[in-house]
Amino acid sequence: MGRAPCCAKVGLHRGQWTIYEDTLLTNYIQLHGEGNWRSLPNKAGLLRCGKSCRLRWMNYLRPDIKRGNIAPDEEDIILKMHALLGNRWSLIAGRLPGRTDNEIKNYWNTHLSKKLREIGIDPITHKKVNDHDKVKDKSSSQKGKTMKRKKNKKETTSLAEIHKAHDVPKPIRVNSFSMAQNDGFSPAKENGSYTFVDNFFIGVHEPDLTTSTNQGSLEKIYDEYLQLLQLTDDGKKMHA
């Protein structure tokens, strides 16, 4: 089973502390001392969580809190202790009288870790980063960028091929002719648009009958048809 919560957090004040609440907390701790944070809010007359009271006292209200910027000698202690203990801020703060663990943690994340990176030291292992590792990281980054460019180029090419394939009209199957195929019959292939395969027309588009060329072809066929009719009538008259 887990640890029970310090309070029900129902009807408690949250947010910024007031001067009146700071006074109540300070007076109670000066009389009874630190500790027993679970029962302290009720005894001190505070509508606050026990954890909130502890953090308020430890980080802001303690009379021995050291104010001001962290000195260079304190930075050295933080660096040495961090190399030994890692991110155990409360233990590091115990080596710096008057400094809080929250203050040391914030100072490490905002200043010291960046300083170590600038001089080529890993802030986690506290070891110097080799030039070979830097070159390796740089080459890996460059390789990743090259692979990304190739992938984008491949995707662009694929899209271009897809659009190109869609631009080309697809063949259309037309119903077969009911009449028998004539050996001398050949469908119109003026623009290479139609072929005759297995009694089916395979074409790209319907022939445009509105053009002058198609109209001339129709007129020519019509004239030949009239001539055939005339020859047929003449033959009938001769036999008669």
QUIHU-V744124 format. One record per pair of residues at least 4 apart in sequence whose ideal C-beta (glycine too) atoms are under 6 Angstrom apart, sorted by sequence separation. I is the first residue (numbers start at 1). J is the second residue. D is the distance in whole Angstrom. If there is no record, write none. Layout:
i j d
I J D
I J D
//
This chain:
i j d
17 21 5
28 32 6
36 40 6
39 43 6
40 44 6
48 52 5
54 58 6
55 59 6
56 60 6
57 61 5
70 74 5
77 81 6
78 82 6
81 85 6
99 103 6
107 111 6
108 112 5
129 133 5
17 22 6
29 34 6
41 46 4
48 53 5
99 104 6
108 113 6
116 121 4
122 127 5
189 194 6
197 202 6
209 214 5
85 91 5
93 99 5
41 48 5
93 100 6
116 123 4
121 128 6
122 129 6
187 194 5
194 201 6
195 202 5
93 101 4
120 128 6
41 50 6
120 129 5
187 196 5
194 203 4
113 123 4
193 203 6
81 92 4
90 101 4
93 104 5
193 204 5
38 50 5
41 53 6
89 101 4
92 104 6
37 50 4
40 53 6
81 95 6
89 104 5
28 44 4
37 53 6
89 105 5
37 54 5
77 95 6
24 44 5
24 45 6
24 46 6
74 96 6
176 199 5
176 200 6
174 201 4
25 53 6
171 202 5
172 203 6
6 38 5
66 98 3
65 98 6
66 99 6
13 47 5
64 98 6
12 47 5
13 48 6
26 61 6
169 204 5
12 49 6
70 107 6
17 56 6
59 100 5
7 49 5
59 102 5
83 126 4
6 50 4
6 51 6
//
